[in-house]
Amino acid sequence: MTTTNQTVRKAVIPAAGLGTRFLPATKAMPKEMLPVVDKPAIQYVVEEAVKVGLNDILMITGRNKRALEDHFDRVPALEATLADKGETAKLSSVQAASNLGDIHYVRQGDPSGLGHAVLRAKQHVGTEPFAVLLGDDLIDARDELLSTMIEVQARTGGSVVALIEVEPSQISAYGCADIQDIDGESYVRINELVEKPSVDEAPSNLAVIGRYVLHPAVFEVLERTGPGRGGEIQLTDALQELAAGDGEGHGVYGVVFRGRRYDTGDKLSYLKACVQLAIDSDDLGPGLREWLPGFTAGLSK
């Protein structure tokens, strides 16, 4: 297997989770379709991939995820109605989701973890390096992350994970990276990945977030990776093997992201993401900024 000088062209977006933390809202609607201001969360993720040229997108879905396909499909009757009414802004927003890229879908089948979901992409990806984007992490479109990770993958020939600095007391909620600085480089080498360590055992305060650029050698490792934490096939376990080994496709590197990231993984974080993005928007921001101080002041009375 060789990936010399191959450009990352494909993105894989796992979207098979049940969304149990958002029940009952997700009883009949995929969690990825929950709106963040005026777009479903999944659209932000697809837009991020397309922005850096990843127009070939594979979503790994599960049962009750048909709404994802419908959202990115054309709706001729709706488009015709909006056109007849002269509602061009709404028409453009509806068409934008349908024109983002070439989106494919495959079902995960058994919900056996993130590693299993990534493995389901093997046939579509082939022998090329590829990106994996998780929908719980929204990266602000004004900040660079994925393009930097793609550059690092091209330079190193290995796999790349995104890292953020968190308070040491919070590290047990994340996968944690033991890193080694590389002289003259802005990225780091990953020595070890530890899944949700205790505060005392964490090798750093660098947490892994939901962006990866992977060498296709990860598929061979995932095929022989047994269930790990939670009885699921963990992507972290496969990356750990790649980090420890030698040869083509081995070596795992990290890019530390210091930009704006919005966590939609639980209810409170989701609400914070909605407020943060609304405040930054041109149409809603001014009104929300004017209203919020008076609202919060009233809470203390």
C-alpha positions in Angstrom: 0.0 0.0 0.0 1.4 3.4 -0.9 0.0 6.9 -0.5 3.0 8.9 -1.7 1.9 12.4 -2.8 -1.7 11.4 -2.6 -4.0 14.3 -1.7 -6.8 13.9 0.8 -10.0 14.1 -1.2 -12.6 12.2 0.9 -14.2 12.9 4.2 -16.0 10.3 6.5 -18.7 11.5 8.9 -19.9 8.9 11.4 -23.5 9.7 12.1 -25.0 6.4 13.5 -25.3 7.3 17.1 -28.6 7.1 18.9 -28.5 10.5 20.5 -29.8 9.2 23.8 -28.5 12.3 25.7 -31.1 14.4 23.8 -34.1 12.2 24.3 -37.0 12.7 23.8 -36.1 15.3 21.1 -34.1 12.6 19.3 -36.8 9.9 19.5 -37.9 10.4 15.9 -35.2 12.9 14.7 -31.4 12.2 14.4 -29.3 14.2 16.8 -27.3 15.4 13.9 -30.4 17.3 12.6 -30.8 19.3 15.8 -30.7 23.0 14.7 -27.7 25.1 15.7 -29.2 28.6 15.1 -30.6 28.1 11.6 -28.8 25.0 10.3 -28.7 21.4 11.5 -25.5 20.5 13.2 -24.5 18.1 10.4 -24.5 20.8 7.8 -21.8 22.8 9.6 -19.6 19.6 9.5 -20.2 19.0 5.8 -19.5 22.7 5.0 -16.2 22.4 6.9 -15.1 19.5 4.8 -16.2 21.1 1.5 -14.4 24.3 2.5 -11.0 22.5 2.3 -11.8 20.7 -0.9 -13.2 17.4 0.5 -16.2 17.2 -1.9 -16.5 13.4 -1.7 -18.2 12.7 1.6 -19.3 9.4 3.1 -21.8 9.4 6.0 -21.9 6.3 8.2 -25.5 6.2 9.3 -27.9 3.9 11.1 -31.6 3.2 11.5 -33.9 6.3 11.7 -31.3 8.5 9.9 -33.2 9.0 6.7 -33.7 12.7 7.6 -29.9 13.2 6.9 -30.3 12.0 3.3 -33.5 14.1 2.9 -31.8 17.2 4.1 -29.0 17.1 1.5 -31.4 16.1 -1.3 -33.3 18.3 -3.6 -36.9 19.3 -2.8 -38.2 20.5 -6.1 -41.7 21.3 -4.8 -40.4 23.4 -2.0 -37.9 25.2 -4.3 -40.7 26.0 -6.8 -42.9 27.4 -4.1 -40.2 29.6 -2.7 -39.3 30.8 -6.3 -43.0 31.6 -7.0 -43.2 33.7 -3.9 -40.0 35.5 -4.6 -38.3 34.3 -1.4 -34.9 34.2 -2.9 -32.9 34.2 0.3 -34.8 31.1 1.6 -34.5 29.5 -1.8 -30.7 30.0 -1.8 -30.4 28.5 1.7 -32.4 25.4 0.8 -30.4 24.9 -2.4 -27.1 25.4 -0.6 -27.5 22.2 1.4 -28.2 20.2 -1.8 -25.2 21.6 -3.6 -22.5 21.1 -1.0 -20.8 18.0 -2.4 -21.0 14.4 -3.6 -22.5 12.8 -0.5 -22.8 9.0 -0.1 -24.3 6.9 2.7 -23.6 3.5 4.2 -25.2 2.0 7.2 -23.0 0.9 10.1 -25.2 -2.1 11.0 -24.1 -3.1 14.5 -23.3 -0.1 16.6 -19.9 -1.3 17.6 -18.0 1.9 18.2 -16.2 4.6 16.3 -13.5 2.3 15.1 -16.1 0.0 13.6 -17.8 3.0 11.9 -14.5 4.1 10.4 -13.9 0.6 9.2 -17.2 0.7 7.3 -15.6 3.3 5.1 -12.8 1.1 3.8 -14.4 0.2 0.5 -15.3 3.8 -0.3 -11.9 5.3 0.8 -9.7 2.7 -0.8 -5.9 3.3 -0.4 -6.1 7.1 0.1 -5.6 9.2 3.2 -8.9 10.6 4.4 -10.5 12.8 7.0 -12.9 11.9 9.7 -15.1 14.5 11.2 -17.4 13.9 14.2 -20.5 16.0 14.5 -20.2 16.7 18.2 -17.4 19.2 17.5 -18.2 22.2 15.4 -15.2 24.2 14.3 -15.7 27.9 13.5 -15.5 28.5 9.8 -13.2 31.5 10.5 -10.5 29.3 12.0 -8.1 26.9 10.3 -7.8 23.3 11.5 -8.6 20.7 8.9 -6.5 22.3 6.2 -3.5 22.3 8.6 -4.1 18.7 9.5 -4.1 17.7 5.9 -0.8 19.5 5.3 0.8 17.7 8.3 -0.5 14.4 7.0 1.1 15.1 3.6 4.4 16.0 5.3 4.6 13.1 7.7 2.9 10.3 5.8 1.2 9.2 9.0 -2.1 10.0 10.7 -3.0 13.2 12.4 -5.4 14.0 15.3 -6.7 17.3 16.6 -5.9 18.4 20.1 -7.1 21.1 22.5 -5.8 22.2 25.8 -8.3 21.7 28.6 -8.3 22.3 32.3 -6.4 19.4 34.0 -9.5 18.7 36.1 -11.5 18.0 32.9 -9.1 15.7 31.1 -10.9 12.5 32.3 -13.8 13.3 30.0 -11.5 13.0 26.9 -8.9 10.9 25.2 -5.6 12.3 26.3 -2.3 12.5 24.3 1.2 11.9 25.6 3.2 14.1 23.1 6.7 14.8 22.0 7.7 18.2 20.5 9.4 18.2 17.1 12.1 20.7 16.7 11.2 23.5 14.3 7.6 22.2 13.8 4.3 23.5 15.0 2.8 20.0 15.2 3.8 17.3 17.7 4.3 13.5 17.7 2.0 11.3 19.6 3.7 8.8 21.9 0.6 7.4 23.4 -3.2 8.0 23.6 -4.9 7.3 26.9 -8.7 7.0 26.9 -10.3 9.1 29.7 -7.5 8.9 32.2 -7.9 9.9 35.8 -6.5 13.4 36.6 -3.5 11.9 38.4 -2.7 9.5 35.6 -3.1 11.9 32.6 0.2 12.5 30.7 -0.9 16.0 29.7 -3.8 18.3 29.4 -4.1 17.8 25.7 -7.4 16.3 24.7 -8.3 14.6 21.4 -11.3 16.2 19.7 -13.4 14.9 16.7 -11.1 15.7 13.8 -8.7 13.1 12.2 -6.8 12.8 9.0 -5.9 9.1 8.7 -3.6 7.0 6.7 -5.5 4.0 5.1 -3.2 1.7 7.1 -5.7 2.3 9.9 -8.1 -0.1 8.2 -5.8 -3.1 8.5 -5.3 -2.3 12.1 -9.1 -1.9 12.8 -9.8 -5.2 11.1 -7.8 -7.0 13.9 -8.7 -4.7 16.7 -11.0 -6.3 19.3 -13.5 -4.6 21.5 -12.0 -2.2 24.0 -13.5 0.3 26.4 -17.3 -0.1 26.6 -17.1 -3.3 24.6 -16.7 -1.3 21.4 -14.0 -1.2 18.7 -12.2 2.0 19.6 -10.4 4.2 17.0 -8.1 5.2 19.8 -6.8 1.6 20.1 -6.0 1.4 16.4 -4.2 4.8 16.5 -2.2 3.7 19.5 -0.9 0.7 17.5 0.0 3.0 14.6 1.8 5.4 16.9 3.9 2.6 18.4 4.9 1.0 15.1 7.3 1.6 12.3 6.9 1.5 8.5 4.6 3.0 6.0 1.4 4.5 7.5 2.8 4.4 11.0 3.3 7.4 13.2 0.6 9.6 14.7 0.9 13.4 15.0 -1.1 16.1 16.6 -2.2 19.6 15.7 -3.1 21.7 18.8 -6.1 23.8 17.9 -6.5 27.1 19.7 -9.4 28.5 17.7 -13.2 28.5 18.3 -14.8 25.2 18.9 -18.4 24.5 19.8 -19.3 21.4 21.7 -22.7 20.0 20.9 -22.2 16.7 22.7 -24.6 17.4 25.7 -27.5 19.6 26.4 -25.7 22.4 28.2 -22.9 22.5 25.7 -25.4 22.4 22.8 -27.2 25.4 24.2 -24.0 27.3 24.7 -23.0 26.6 21.1 -26.4 28.0 19.9 -25.9 31.2 21.9 -22.3 31.6 20.8 -23.0 31.2 17.1 -26.1 33.4 17.3 -24.2 36.2 19.0 -21.6 36.1 16.2 -24.2 36.1 13.4 -24.9 39.4 11.5 -28.7 39.1 11.7 -29.2 37.8 15.2 -26.1 39.0 16.9 -27.1 42.7 17.5 -30.5 41.9 19.0 -29.2 39.1 21.1 -26.3 41.2 22.5 -28.8 43.9 23.4 -31.2 41.5 25.1 -28.8 39.2 27.0 -27.5 41.7 29.6 -30.9 42.7 30.8 -32.0 39.0 30.9 -29.1 37.8 32.9 -29.3 40.8 35.3 -32.9 39.9 36.0 -31.9 36.4 37.0 -29.9 37.7 40.0 -32.9 39.6 41.5 
